[in-house]
Amino acid sequence: MANSDFYIDNDEQTVLIIMTSGPSTPSRCATPFFLGSILSAMDAEVRIFFTMEGVRLIQKGIPEKLVAMEGGKTIIEFIRDAKAAGVKIIACMPAMPGYEINIETDLIDEVDDVVGGGVLADLILTADKVISF
Amino acid sequence: MTCNGCEFKPDLYYDDQFQIWVSKEEDGTLKVGMTDLSQSIAGKIMHLRVRKPGTRRPPGKPVATVESAKWAGPIPNFIGCVINEGNTQVLENPKLLNIDPYGAWIARVTSDLPVDEALSVFLTGDEARKGYCERAHRDDIHCERLT
């Protein structure tokens, strides 16, 4: 690695990660949190927005048991690492009824906000970078 | 001394979660590193990147990022400071953080405030030892070093 690669020199940016993957594809469910943690540690303002099947990752009882790879950390541990690094966890309200998730009782404590589709649209239009998994 | 096999050094300064240590240098700068607790949680560290020398860091803005096979996150910062340099030896060989976390300092910084005033936000000595051991027991952290 070149010496200049040892040092971080980026501007602050906002990053939106749209998480649509869920328990049906466990191998897609760890990297977004890992990436979010690194970006947040590099001063980016990171939000992970859970929609479509992604909302099942923030449903109590699911991330505590789900692993992306056999023998690996659980998804709730990845979520907590990302939160500790400063990542905000946002849930999509319109996605909840389809998965019979009650936003009052069924979401993990790590969720920062539950919002409508219009907010997602705003986040997409105002973020410096948008990534979807 | 150790708690759950995690080494503690009473002469260093620590944040209240014992993620980092800070040492006071003779030239008035501060060195920052990872505690034995932190390196054990991270596991084998693959990459370390430090903020560019000369960069001003307010409290809350990390001084570096660390990446292992199973964990990624910041080296948090609790004081206003300017980055002087990263430890080239550790940047080139990050697993030194797993081998000797208190010898493998990560960054040297200059505090915005007089050093003793800046260090007042940290814990040290017996108070730090008590909190360090409490965290090791509460979170059931058992430290392991690479050799």
Interface residues (C-beta under 8 A of the other chain):
Chain A: M1 N3 D5 F6 Y7 I8 D9 F34 L35 S37 I38 S40 A41 M42 D43 G72 K73 D81 A84 A85 G86
Chain B: L48 R49 V50 R51 K52 P53 T55 K61 P62 A64 T65 V66 E67 K70 W71 A72 G73 P74 G86 T88 L91 E92
